[in-house]
Amino acid sequence: MTSDADIEAQIARVVWNDAGLAPVIVQQHDSREVLMLAWMDAEALRRTLTGGRAVYWSRSRREYWRKGDTSGNTQRVHGVAVDCDGDTILLAVDQHGAACHTGTRTCFDGRELSFRAGEGE
């Protein structure tokens, strides 16, 4: 079992921005499908590391939200990592239901941008 001191040491590894937040890339743990981008502060990360479900900080509502409490579309945590700079969190989850508030599987479904491959080389 991970101790409180271990949890705090892990939280201390994150480099928080000026607002005390870090971006969180959320992906399906087995397929690696990118589901969404969210934000956490130290308390949201603490709740996520100790509770087993994803908890985020809502910048617009200025409150914590545990994914699925109102929608039923839960995210069970399977892994947490920080990037090489420590300023971005990668959250591997088992997504049940839609990840996006619009009701789509991911926040990127049907939102592809066109591009011209190979130009600018």
PAZAPA-4460 file (N, C-alpha, C; in steps of 0.05 Angstrom, whole numbers, plus 32768, in hexadecimal, padded with zeros to 4 digits):
% residues 121
    n_x    n_y    n_z   ca_x   ca_y   ca_z    c_x    c_y    c_z   seq   type   mol
   8011   7FE8   8000   8000   8000   8000   8012   8019   8000     1      M     A
   800A   802D   7FF1   8019   8046   7FEF   8013   8057   8007     2      T     A
   8027   8061   8014   8024   8071   802C   801D   808E   8025     3      S     A
   8013   809D   8038   800D   80B9   8034   8026   80C8   802C     4      D     A
   803D   80C1   8037   8056   80CE   8030   805E   80C9   8013     5      A     A
   8059   80B0   800A   805E   80A9   7FEE   804C   80B9   7FDB     6      D     A
   8033   80BC   7FE2   8020   80CC   7FD2   802A   80E9   7FD0     7      I     A
   8031   80F4   7FE7   803A   8110   7FE7   8054   8113   7FD7     8      E     A
   8066   8100   7FD8   807F   8101   7FC9   8078   8100   7FAB     9      A     A
   8065   80F0   7FA3   805D   80EF   7F87   8051   810A   7F7E    10      Q     A
   8040   8115   7F8E   8033   812F   7F88   8049   8145   7F85    11      I     A
   805D   8143   7F96   8073   8157   7F95   8083   8155   7F7B    12      A     A
   8081   8140   7F6C   8090   813D   7F53   8084   814E   7F3D    13      R     A
   806B   8156   7F40   805D   8165   7F2B   8065   8183   7F2D    14      V     A
   806A   818E   7F15   8070   81AB   7F13   8056   81B8   7F0C    15      V     A
   804A   81C7   7F1F   8030   81D4   7F1B   8034   81EF   7F0D    16      W     A
   8021   81F7   7EFD   8023   8211   7EF0   801D   8228   7F04    17      N     A
   801C   8240   7EFA   8018   8257   7F0C   7FFD   8256   7F1A    18      D     A
   7FEA   8249   7F0F   7FCF   8246   7F1B   7FCE   822D   7F2D    19      A     A
   7FE5   821F   7F30   7FE5   8207   7F41   7FD9   81EF   7F33    20      G     A
   7FD9   81EF   7F19   7FCD   81D9   7F09   7FE1   81CC   7EF7    21      L     A
   7FDA   81B3   7EEF   7FE9   81A5   7EDA   7FD5   8198   7EC7    22      A     A
   7FDC   8198   7EAD   7FCA   818B   7E9A   7FCC   816C   7E9D    23      P     A
   7FB5   815F   7E98   7FB4   8142   7E9B   7FAA   8136   7E80    24      V     A
   7FBB   8126   7E74   7FB3   8118   7E5C   7FA7   80FD   7E65    25      I     A
   7F8E   80F8   7E5D   7F81   80E0   7E66   7F7E   80CD   7E4F    26      V     A
   7F86   80B4   7E54   7F85   80A0   7E3F   7F7A   8085   7E49    27      Q     A
   7F6D   8077   7E37   7F64   805C   7E3E   7F7C   804A   7E43    28      Q     A
   7F7C   803C   7E5A   7F95   802E   7E62   7F9D   8018   7E50    29      H     A
   7F8A   800A   7E43   7F92   7FF3   7E33   7F97   7FFA   7E15    30      D     A
   7F87   800B   7E0A   7F89   8012   7DEE   7F9B   802B   7DE9    31      S     A
   7FA0   803A   7DFE   7FB0   8053   7DFD   7FA1   8069   7DEE    32      R     A
   7F87   8065   7DE9   7F76   807A   7DDC   7F76   8093   7DEE    33      E     A
   7F7B   80AA   7DE2   7F7A   80C3   7DF1   7F5D   80CB   7DF4    34      V     A
   7F55   80CF   7E0D   7F39   80D4   7E13   7F33   80F2   7E17    35      L     A
   7F44   80FF   7E26   7F3E   811B   7E2D   7F57   8128   7E39    36      M     A
   7F55   8142   7E3C   7F69   8152   7E4B   7F5A   8160   7E61    37      L     A
   7F65   815F   7E79   7F59   816C   7E90   7F6F   817A   7EA0    38      A     A
   7F68   8184   7EB8   7F7B   8191   7EC9   7F79   8187   7EE5    39      W     A
   7F8F   8186   7EF3   7F90   817E   7F0F   7FA1   8192   7F1F    40      M     A
   7F9A   8195   7F38   7FAC   81A2   7F4B   7FB6   818C   7F5E    41      D     A
   7FC5   8194   7F72   7FD1   817F   7F83   7FBB   816F   7F92    42      A     A
   7FA6   817C   7F9A   7F90   816E   7FA8   7F81   815B   7F95    43      E     A
   7F7C   8163   7F7D   7F6F   8150   7F69   7F81   8138   7F64    44      A     A
   7F9B   813C   7F62   7FAD   8126   7F5E   7FAE   8114   7F77    45      L     A
   7FAE   8120   7F8E   7FAD   8111   7FA7   7F94   80FF   7FA8    46      R     A
   7F7D   810B   7FA2   7F64   80FB   7FA2   7F64   80E5   7F8D    47      R     A
   7F70   80EA   7F76   7F73   80D6   7F61   7F85   80BF   7F6A    48      T     A
   7F9C   80C6   7F76   7FAF   80B2   7F7F   7FA5   80A1   7F96    49      L     A
   7F93   80AC   7FA6   7F8A   809D   7FBE   7F6E   8091   7FBA    50      T     A
   7F5F   809A   7FA6   7F44   8091   7FA3   7F3E   807D   7F8C    51      G     A
   7F51   807C   7F79   7F4D   8068   7F64   7F3C   8071   7F4D    52      G     A
   7F30   8089   7F4F   7F20   8095   7F39   7F2B   80B1   7F33    53      R     A
   7F28   80B9   7F1A   7F34   80D2   7F12   7F24   80EA   7F1D    54      A     A
   7F34   80FC   7F29   7F29   8115   7F34   7F38   812C   7F27    55      V     A
   7F29   8140   7F1D   7F34   8157   7F0F   7F2C   8171   7F1D    56      Y     A
   7F3A   8187   7F14   7F33   81A1   7F1D   7F25   81AF   7F05    57      W     A
   7F0D   81B8   7F09   7EFE   81C6   7EF4   7F06   81E4   7EF5    58      S     A
   7F13   81ED   7EE0   7F1B   8209   7EDF   7F03   821B   7EDC    59      R     A
   7EEE   8213   7ECE   7ED7   8224   7ECA   7EC5   8225   7EE3    60      S     A
   7EC1   820E   7EF0   7EB0   820D   7F08   7EBF   8212   7F22    61      R     A
   7EDA   8211   7F1F   7EEB   8215   7F36   7EE5   8201   7F4D    62      R     A
   7EE3   81E7   7F46   7EDD   81D3   7F59   7EE8   81B8   7F50    63      E     A
   7EEA   81A5   7F62   7EF3   818A   7F5B   7EDC   817B   7F50    64      Y     A
   7EE2   8169   7F3D   7ECE   8157   7F33   7EDA   813B   7F2E    65      W     A
   7ECD   8128   7F39   7ED5   810C   7F35   7EC6   8102   7F1D    66      R     A
   7ED5   80FA   7F09   7EC9   80F2   7EF0   7EB4   80DC   7EF4    67      K     A
   7E9C   80E1   7EEB   7E86   80CE   7EED   7E72   80D2   7F03    68      G     A
   7E78   80E3   7F16   7E65   80E6   7F2D   7E4A   80F0   7F24    69      D     A
   7E49   8101   7F10   7E2F   810A   7F06   7E26   80FC   7EEC    70      T     A
   7E3A   80F5   7EDB   7E33   80E9   7EC1   7E32   80CB   7EC2    71      S     A
   7E3F   80BE   7ED5   7E41   80A1   7ED5   7E58   8097   7EC4    72      G     A
   7E66   80A9   7EB6   7E7C   80A1   7EA4   7E96   80A2   7EB3    73      N     A
   7E9C   808D   7EC2   7EB2   808D   7ED5   7ECD   8087   7EC8    74      T     A
   7EE2   808E   7ED6   7EFE   8088   7ECE   7F0C   807B   7EE5    75      Q     A
   7F11   8061   7EE3   7F21   8053   7EF7   7F3E   8055   7EF0    76      R     A
   7F4E   805D   7F03   7F6B   8061   7EFE   7F7A   8047   7EFC    77      V     A
   7F8B   8045   7EE7   7F9C   802E   7EE3   7FB9   8036   7EE5    78      H     A
   7FC0   804F   7EE1   7FDB   8058   7EE3   7FDD   8076   7EE1    79      G     A
   7FF2   8081   7EEE   7FF7   809E   7EEE   8015   80A2   7EE9    80      V     A
   801B   80B5   7ED7   8037   80BB   7ED2   803A   80D9   7ECE    81      A     A
   8052   80E3   7ED1   8058   80FF   7ECA   806C   80FF   7EB3    82      V     A
   806B   8114   7EA3   807E   8115   7E8C   809A   811D   7E96    83      D     A
   80AC   811E   7E83   80C9   8122   7E8A   80CE   813D   7E98    84      C     A
   80BD   8151   7E93   80C0   816B   7EA0   80B0   816C   7EBA    85      D     A
   809F   8159   7EBF   808F   8158   7ED7   8077   816B   7ED6    86      G     A
   8071   8177   7EBF   805C   818B   7EBE   8043   8181   7EB0    87      D     A
   8041   8168   7EA9   802A   815C   7E9C   8025   8141   7EA8    88      T     A
   800C   813B   7EAE   8005   8121   7EBA   7FF8   8110   7EA4    89      I     A
   7FFF   80F6   7EA4   7FF2   80E3   7E92   7FE2   80D0   7EA4    90      L     A
   7FC8   80CE   7E9F   7FB7   80BE   7EAF   7FAC   80A7   7E9D    91      L     A
   7FB2   808F   7EA4   7FA7   8077   7E96   7F8F   806D   7EA5    92      A     A
   7F78   806C   7E98   7F5F   8065   7EA5   7F51   804F   7E96    93      V     A
   7F3D   8044   7EA4   7F29   8033   7E97   7F10   8044   7E95    94      D     A
   7F0A   804E   7E7D   7EF3   8060   7E79   7EDA   804F   7E76    95      Q     A
   7EC6   8056   7E86   7EAB   804A   7E84   7E98   805F   7E7A    96      H     A
   7E8E   805C   7E61   7E7D   8070   7E55   7E8D   8085   7E47    97      G     A
   7E80   809B   7E41   7E8C   80B1   7E32   7EA0   80C0   7E44    98      A     A
   7EB7   80C8   7E38   7ECA   80D8   7E46   7EC4   80F6   7E44    99      A     A
   7EB7   80FD   7E2D   7EB2   8119   7E27   7E97   8122   7E32   100      C     A
   7E95   813B   7E3B   7E7C   8145   7E45   7E67   8147   7E2E   101      H     A
   7E6F   8145   7E15   7E5C   8146   7DFE   7E50   812B   7DF9   102      T     A
   7E59   8116   7E07   7E4E   80FC   7E04   7E5E   80EA   7DF2   103      G     A
   7E74   80F3   7DE6   7E84   80E3   7DD5   7E99   80D3   7DE5   104      T     A
   7EA3   80BE   7DD9   7EB7   80AD   7DE6   7ECF   80BD   7DF0   105      R     A
   7EDA   80CE   7DDE   7EF0   80DF   7DE5   7EE9   80FC   7DDF   106      T     A
   7EF9   810E   7DE9   7EF5   812A   7DE3   7EFF   8131   7DC8   107      C     A
   7F0A   811E   7DBA   7F16   8123   7D9F   7F06   8115   7D89   108      F     A
   7EF1   8106   7D8F   7EE0   80F9   7D7B   7ED4   810D   7D68   109      D     A
   7ED8   8109   7D4E   7ECC   8119   7D3A   7ED6   8136   7D38   110      G     A
   7EED   813A   7D44   7EF8   8156   7D45   7F13   8158   7D37   111      R     A
   7F18   8146   7D24   7F31   8146   7D16   7F34   815F   7D05   112      E     A
   7F4D   8168   7D02   7F54   817F   7CF1   7F62   8175   7CD8   113      L     A
   7F5C   8181   7CC1   7F6A   817A   7CA9   7F86   8185   7CA8   114      S     A
   7F98   8177   7C9B   7FB3   8181   7C98   7FBF   8176   7C7F   115      F     A
   7FD5   8182   7C76   7FE3   8179   7C5F   7FFD   816C   7C68   116      R     A
   7FFF   8152   7C65   8016   8143   7C6E   802E   814A   7C5B   117      A     A
   8045   814C   7C67   805E   814F   7C58   8066   816B   7C51   118      G     A
   8055   817E   7C54   805C   819A   7C4D   806D   81A5   7C64   119      E     A
   807F   81B7   7C5C   8090   81C4   7C70   80A9   81B4   7C77   120      G     A
   80AF   819F   7C69   80C7   818F   7C6E   80DF   819C   7C61   121      E     A
***
